[in-house]
């Protein structure tokens, strides 16, 4: 690794070896972005990249976009760039792929590193903005390199191969998690489409007509208020409505209304006939019966 800063040999590192080998050191910074560079190292290379990304960031800032904040996790295995709230890994830069790291001497807030992409094999320069920790972050990455190199010498190179295998498995796990999320979204879309199709096929509020209850002979019980369903005639017309029972009892067989002496008004009969009817009505109320008596409504002859 090439570092664009100098260190005194008697100066100690900022973190303990255990913190970087067994855990990680977190930092918060603003991520200006990444851009492809032609060379894996060089101060002029990162300076051009910083100038390019700053210009692009000014344009986005004029459009109302803010610089995204990220969390950096530095260890002997690499530098992870995460979303601060969700902890989603946006970039995982393995340490053996980082070829250059430097902080900007003209702008103390800017620091960068160059990493070779594992898929495209292109060199990408990552640029960050940290108001107070730019130099400290650069030194922490340098300390992680120092510890990783010592472990490489102690293990005879085996530890590097193990880390490569672990990094490959981590990348595979990350790809599978991304694919799993995409499949869940597709399944959710299919379920929504199925609900919409079912809703359009069966309109809301429509219900199948319920058949009336039947008796033991599988016949619909008779109800005086129920009317039989209208059966269309062969020519397609509806038969005339059947009159109700209330209309049937108003007239007799000859079409005349039945005679009811008690419902007649007083002016419907002569006075003498009306007085006899009143006497009969009083007699019926007192229990009077007529047996074998011929009764007629003809006027009574006074000579009889």
C-alpha positions, 0 to 999 in steps of 0.5 A, a space after each residue: 500500500 502506498 500512503 500519502 502521509 509520513 509517520 514517525 517511527 516512534 509514534 504509536 498507533 491510535 487503536 489497539 491491535 485487538 480493536 482492528 483484528 477482532 472488531 472494527 473501528 466505526 467512523 461517520 462521514 459524508 460520501 461524495 461518491 466514487 469514480 474510475 481512475 486509470 492508475 492504482 496510486 498517485 497523489 495527482 490521480 486522487 486529486 483529479 478524482 476529488 476535483 471531479 466528484 466535488 464539481 458533480 456534488 456542487 451541481 447536485 447541491 444546487 439542485 437541492 440534493 444533500 450529500 449522503 451520510 455513511 458509516 465506515 467500519 475499518 478492520 484488518 479485513 477491509 473498509 465497509 461503507 454502510 447506511 447509518 440507520 439501516 446498516 445496509 452494506 453499500 460497498 465492501 472494500 477488501 483490504 488487499 484490494 486497496 492500493 492507495 489511501 490519502 488525506 487531502 493536504 489542501 482540504 483537511 476535510 477530504 480523504 480518499 482511497 483507491 480500491 480495485 473492484 472485484 467484478 469489473 477489475 477497474 480501479 475506483 477512487 472513493 472520496 469522503 468528507 469528514 470535518 474532524 476525522 479525515 486524517 484520523 481515518 486515514 491513519 486507522 486504515 494505515 494501521 489496519 494495513 500494518 496489522 494485516 501485513 504482520 499477520 501475513 508474515 506470521 502465517 506464511 501467506 495462509 491467512 491471506 488465502 483464508 481471508 479471500 475465501 471468507 470475502 468471497 463467501 461474504 460477497 456470495 451471501 450479500 448477492 443471495 440476500 439481494 436476490 431474496 429481497 427481489 424475489 419477495 417483491 415479485 411474490 408480493 406483486 403477484 399476490 396483489 395482481 391476483 387480488 385485483 383479478 379476483 375483485 374484478 371477477 366477482 363484483 362487490 355486493 353480489 351474492 348468490 340467491 338463497 334457495 328457500 327451505 324445504 320440508 321432508 318431502 323436498 317441497 317449499 312450505 306454503 305461506 299465505 303471503 308468498 306468491 309463486 314465481 312467474 313462469 314465462 309463457 312459450 311466446 316469451 311474455 309474462 302472464 297477468 298477475 294473480 289477484 290476491 285473496 283480499 280481492 277475491 272475497 269482495 265479490 261472490 260467484 255472480 260478481 256481486 258483493 255478498 250481503 251483510 245486514 250489519 254493515 248496511 247503513 240505516 238509510 238503506 232500508 225503510 223505517 219499519 224494516 230497519 226497526 225489525 232488523 234492530 230488534 233482531 240484532 238485539 235479540 241475537 245479542 240476548 241469545 234469541 234463535 230462529 227455528 223453523 220460522 219463515 222470515 222475509 223482508 217484505 213489508 208487513 200487511 197491517 190487516 194480517 
